[in-house]
Amino acid sequence: MKVAPSILSADFANLERDVKLVESLGADWIHIDAMDGQFVPNLTLGANIVSALRPVTKLPLDCHLMVKDPENLVEAFATAGADYISVHVEATQHIHRLIQQIKELGVKAGVVINPGTPVSAIEPVLDMVDLVLVMTVNPGFGGQKFIPSTLGKMKELAALREKHDYHYLIEVDGGINEQTAAECAAVGVDVAVAGSYVYNSSDIEKAIQSIKRA
């Protein structure tokens, strides 16, 4: 399983240091959470953080837009150097067009579903996307507890991928640790986002490797 440490849990005063640290210890991607204080009740990182980090890491920058009207921001994130841009189906009325827009910008496109959103809401775009992100907590804050019922959605997405020969990666975000990562891997998940479990660990390398082994 790939590990994408979320810099939401990093030390913002030493962001370059913390990104380079997890890269040196085996991280596969860097996960960047953009929140606008409207779609979710928190305000965090913008495209300027992506452009600042792009020169200091070779890892893919996995940008998760938890924002209202994401179509207004995807070009800025693409220009800043994002490798993946993932958008919530709940945040736009035009998810098909938005996925097209991201791909036309030369960036890999992901679609995100909240814990209360069924897989059926994104079935019409599964043939288009490179990534499906299943939120395993309600978005907005780090350090929340994993919601077990989301495992059914991961299993469903894995079955649809096999049935239709789709090519998306399945990613999970929220409450990830060694145990929950193993549960997700068992139902077909490819990428795990981990923030506090990695950055708050006394042994960051051990934390990363425990998820990779899942």
Stockholm file with secondary structure:
# STOCKHOLM 1.0

chainA/1-214         MKVAPSILSADFANLERDVKLVESLGADWIHIDAMDGQFVPNLTLGANIVSALRPVTKLPLDCHLMVKDPENLVEAFATAGADYISVHVEATQHIHRLIQQIKELGVKAGVVINPGTPVSAIEPVLDMVDLVLVMTVNPGFGGQKFIPSTLGKMKELAALREKHDYHYLIEVDGGINEQTAAECAAVGVDVAVAGSYVYNSSDIEKAIQSIKRA
#=GR chainA/1-214 SS CEEEEBGGGSCGGGHHHHHHHHHHTTCCCEEEEEEBSSSSSCBCCCHHHHHHHGGGCCSCEEEEEECSSGGGTHHHHHHHTCSEEEEEGGGCSCHHHHHHHHHHTTCEEEEEECTTSCGGGTGGGTTTCSEEEEESSCTTCSSCCCCGGGHHHHHHHHHHHHHHTCCCEEEEESSCCHHHHHHHHHTTCCEEEESHHHHTCSSHHHHHHHHHHC
#=GC SS_cons         CEEEEBGGGSCGGGHHHHHHHHHHTTCCCEEEEEEBSSSSSCBCCCHHHHHHHGGGCCSCEEEEEECSSGGGTHHHHHHHTCSEEEEEGGGCSCHHHHHHHHHHTTCEEEEEECTTSCGGGTGGGTTTCSEEEEESSCTTCSSCCCCGGGHHHHHHHHHHHHHHTCCCEEEEESSCCHHHHHHHHHTTCCEEEESHHHHTCSSHHHHHHHHHHC
//
